[in-house]
Amino acid sequence: MESITFFSNKKDHRQAAEDIIQQAHKRLDFEPNLALFYATLKYNGKYQAMLDMFNEEYGNIPQIGASVDGMIYPDDMRTDGAALVLCRDEDAKIRVDGVKEKGAINSAEKLAKKIKCENGAVVLHFPLMYVPDALKCTESFAKGLYYSKRCKGADKEKQKGYAEKLADYCDRENIFYLPPTILNIFAKQTSYKVPIIGINVMHTQVRFNSPRIFCNFKDIDGGIAALTIEKKGVGAVYDDIFPDKGKTLEETKRIVNREFTVIKEFNANFEKNILVSLDNMPPLEAVKNLIYTSENKNDDLLKHLDKGAYKLYRPYVLLFFNKKTNGAFVLGIGSYYPFDLFPFFVDISDYSEDVALAYALVDGKFNAFTSSLDNLRSSNGKFVCFFIDVGVASAFGEKIFEYKDKTKKLAGKNYFGILSATPSAYIPPEFQLRNYLSESSNNTFFMTGGTNACLEI
């Protein structure tokens, strides 16, 4: 696949789009059959106007993209603008589809029915967590407060029932797309034959009506889109910063205890993707004397979201252990919600109730955040599209700009990378490098930090 990237960070969104178009007029020397468009929150609320301008130029080809925190492309790395990548591959069948239906799982199921891929790969774009407008956020907080209140004093089974109602509400309102659940829907549709990469879009500085998904030059809000590349010889690499899992759950726990600084162990009560309690206490109450958490009142949280000043990064994590895969799941713990129940990104029904609070140490793992690039099969002439955990910026600061030179050395001149929330993946066994700790279900991998993936097309 041949590609060329055009970037602009002009203050006005229309000027930025026009700048990109003019660059393409001067430098594009092939007829593209795929467009990728990614933009940072610099242009939040203005994406459709930019897409309309690109549609006038390239509306006859499929397009996919999203709002992200940054991008890496030949000779540069940016965190404050927009990039249009035009690609050509005469040997590939390329298709982009997207939907926004009521319910995250319902949307995924309807989109999956449109997907056919015998050879190649599928790249999904969906929000890891979608933040709606102020009115809907207020409604969501009210739901969380209501079910949290009902849980107080209730027995364990009733608490699970209230948590399930909150989980169903979050799914129905498309607030959470649970990566392992979503990936498995598409893996089944493709008969478990091809790699499926999940671009789990979420911003480090959260604001209303974000993140956004783009499909065929339309901003489909918090929907889900799929890029299908049907072609033999497509390479897929998934990796993460964690050690291999053990052969048994007990062995995995010993490995994790060496990898993390464990502060305390708890017995957890949860249902689907809602954490109810730790040692019979609300999650944050159970850990508040062990970690630093700030109190987020409802009105303060809404004010931060309106300004785009609410940061998600937290160094403390909860460790959950998977009884079926012997893997583990790392969940950042902090005062994200103005209520006691704790929703998050994975259905942990298959996980043990034994949970550990730990401190994540990433010193010395700078290169591991891009380890998939170290395992490229052959970048010679191929387009390398890769996805990196933006959390590396919180961990290492400006050092991340060293990735610019590293990428050029490993991927040549034909590549494009995205900085966003950690990618997830369904990876058939023949593509797997090792026994990943992050296996959340059979051949499906996700963590809330430290994963990376790439495709060679």
Secondary structure, 3 states (H helix, E strand, C coil): CEEEEEEECCCCHHHHHHHHHHHHHHHCCCCCCEEEEEECHHHCCCHHHHHHHHHHHHCCCCEEEEECCEEEECCEEECCCEEEEEEECCCCEEEEEEECCCCHHHHHHHHHCCCCCCCEEEEEEEECECECCHHHHHHHHHHHHHHHHHHCCCCHHHHHHHHHHHHHHHHHCCCECCHHHHHHHHHHHCCCCCCEEEEEECCCEECCCECCEEECCEECCCCEEEEEEECCCCEEEEEECCCECCCCHHHHHHHHHHHCEEEEEEEEEEECCEEEEECCECHHHHHCCCCCCCCCCHHHHHHHHHHCCEECCCCEEEEEEECCCCCEEEEECCCCCCCCCEECCCCCCCECCEEEEEECCCCCCCHHHHHHHHHCCCCCCCCEEEEEECHHHHHHHHHHHHHHHHHHHHHCCCEEEEEECCCEEECCHHHCCCCECCEEECCEECCCCCEEEEEEC
